[in-house]
Amino acid sequence: MIATQLSEQVLTELQTLGLQLTNQQTGTPARQGGAGPTDHKAVRIDGSTTIMVPVFHETSRRSPYSASPPDALGVAELFRDGELLGVVQFPTQPRFYGQNTSDGIPFWKIAQLHSHNVLATTLLQNCIRYNDKETSCQFCAIGESLKNNRTIAYKRPHHLIEVTRAAIELDGIEQLVITTGTPATKDRGAKILYETVLALKQEVDIPVQVQCEPPDDFRWFQKLKDAGADALGMHLEAVEEDVRRRIMPGKAEVNVAYYMEAFEAAVAVFGRGQVSTYLLAGLGDSAETLINTSRELIALGVYPFIVPFVPVRNTPLAHHPTPDQAFMQRVLAPVGQMLVAAGMTSDTLKAGCGKCGACSTLKSFETKTSRLL
């Protein structure tokens, strides 16, 4: 059991400043390139809390946080500027990584372990906007893992069925997150998610969140629900229109007003708290914008998962600064309070990034608020 209690400040700083590590120190390779929390490593704190910490970007190389080589159980000492803070634990390599699909593809190329109990995959490992600098999201590295042969372009339903079964049986996986690069279709990925979940849920019993941009036809929400999706993510990333046009010019064509319409329609299908959105703090939105937008989202029944932006190598924003701990606390503290007041905390979500919570310390602010009540 890891007994160390670390403050919210330390947890938030670890997620923004990163941790000086090498692959040899972690025991298993950290994920480099791709979608999701790339260039990060799962770190378990106090025996129960797992956070994703950046380890392969410029800021982490200069981070005041470092760790000793782990022991056989993955336990390591955590230091800040050479001062011992306590111990952390790096999850060991999942056993399902050692197996292959029926057509010979390594399971780890199909889906990845996130945190310590979440399986995640990107169905289409490309996006209609990715290869055009005039439209691509400046923070996105979805094509990097494909370019480096660490994944495949399209994960078929039987791939997900085989991997998910093994991950549950061998590693106790408790939920599945399925996202996708946006295809050149009006449904913006809803159709391929529908087909995949429909096949998967006939074979495997696991909570699933699907993630895509708002489709042209909101009837897709009911189809996804009927197929077996338990939750839905539609990610704004940024809110202020000038920030959206600068950071993600193509995606900004789907404006915030349309997202809000889609959120309202999706909540009517999935229920309050079962629809979520990513908000990346540090891209340019003010703290007030993030707080006020979160208030509006919560009123709609949408969980605002606020995550510190961390630059990824080989992207236009590779040298963009991360938000500091004070900014994150300024945003997360009131949003955590609003979520508790609304009865819509991460533990009420059935599946998804918000339920996992490892890419943000928002969950710790929910917990702190609950303890004060």
MODA-V539715 format. One record per residue. OMEGA is omega in whole degrees, 0 to 359 (* if undefined). Layout:
omega:OMEGA
omega:OMEGA
This chain:
omega:177
omega:190
omega:186
omega:173
omega:179
omega:184
omega:175
omega:180
omega:180
omega:180
omega:181
omega:178
omega:177
omega:182
omega:180
omega:181
omega:179
omega:185
omega:178
omega:182
omega:167
omega:177
omega:182
omega:180
omega:186
omega:182
omega:175
omega:181
omega:172
omega:183
omega:181
omega:180
omega:176
omega:180
omega:176
omega:184
omega:182
omega:182
omega:181
omega:174
omega:176
omega:178
omega:180
omega:181
omega:174
omega:174
omega:183
omega:183
omega:176
omega:176
omega:175
omega:185
omega:178
omega:180
omega:184
omega:172
omega:189
omega:182
omega:182
omega:179
omega:180
omega:184
omega:174
omega:182
omega:177
omega:181
omega:176
omega:173
omega:183
omega:175
omega:184
omega:179
omega:181
omega:181
omega:181
omega:175
omega:180
omega:181
omega:168
omega:184
omega:177
omega:180
omega:181
omega:178
omega:184
omega:181
omega:175
omega:180
omega:175
omega:178
omega:179
omega:181
omega:181
omega:183
omega:182
omega:178
omega:183
omega:183
omega:180
omega:174
omega:180
omega:176
omega:167
omega:181
omega:178
omega:181
omega:184
omega:174
omega:181
omega:182
omega:184
omega:172
omega:171
omega:185
omega:180
omega:185
omega:183
omega:175
omega:183
omega:180
omega:173
omega:186
omega:178
omega:185
omega:174
omega:184
omega:181
omega:185
omega:195
omega:187
omega:180
omega:184
omega:178
omega:183
omega:188
omega:173
omega:189
omega:181
omega:193
omega:178
omega:186
omega:183
omega:186
omega:182
omega:177
omega:179
omega:182
omega:174
omega:176
omega:177
omega:175
omega:188
omega:184
omega:177
omega:181
omega:182
omega:182
omega:176
omega:182
omega:179
omega:182
omega:182
omega:183
omega:177
omega:182
omega:182
omega:177
omega:185
omega:187
omega:189
omega:175
omega:178
omega:186
omega:177
omega:183
omega:176
omega:181
omega:175
omega:180
omega:166
omega:184
omega:179
omega:181
omega:179
omega:184
omega:180
omega:176
omega:175
omega:182
omega:184
omega:181
omega:175
omega:178
omega:182
omega:182
omega:182
omega:179
omega:179
omega:184
omega:186
omega:174
omega:185
omega:187
omega:179
omega:180
omega:175
omega:185
omega:166
omega:174
omega:183
omega:176
omega:172
omega:178
omega:180
omega:179
omega:183
omega:184
omega:175
omega:176
omega:181
omega:179
omega:178
omega:179
omega:177
omega:180
omega:179
omega:179
omega:177
omega:181
omega:183
omega:184
omega:174
omega:173
omega:197
omega:176
omega:187
omega:176
omega:188
omega:183
omega:190
omega:179
omega:176
omega:180
omega:180
omega:181
omega:187
omega:183
omega:188
omega:179
omega:181
omega:180
omega:177
omega:171
omega:192
omega:184
omega:180
omega:179
omega:175
omega:182
omega:175
omega:180
omega:178
omega:181
omega:179
omega:182
omega:179
omega:178
omega:180
omega:187
omega:180
omega:180
omega:177
omega:181
omega:172
omega:183
omega:176
omega:173
omega:168
omega:182
omega:179
omega:178
omega:179
omega:181
omega:176
omega:177
omega:177
omega:180
omega:178
omega:181
omega:180
omega:182
omega:177
omega:178
omega:178
omega:179
omega:180
omega:181
omega:177
omega:177
omega:184
omega:181
omega:180
omega:179
omega:181
omega:186
omega:188
omega:176
omega:177
omega:176
omega:182
omega:180
omega:179
omega:177
omega:173
omega:178
omega:180
omega:183
omega:182
omega:179
omega:182
omega:175
omega:177
omega:180
omega:185
omega:182
omega:178
omega:181
omega:180
omega:179
omega:181
omega:189
omega:183
omega:179
omega:179
omega:175
omega:178
omega:180
omega:180
omega:178
omega:180
omega:180
omega:183
omega:187
omega:182
omega:185
omega:182
omega:177
omega:178
omega:180
omega:182
omega:173
omega:183
omega:179
omega:179
omega:177
omega:174
omega:189
omega:182
omega:180
omega:174
omega:179
omega:181
omega:181
omega:177
omega:172
omega:182
omega:181
omega:179
omega:181
omega:182
omega:182
omega:183
omega:*
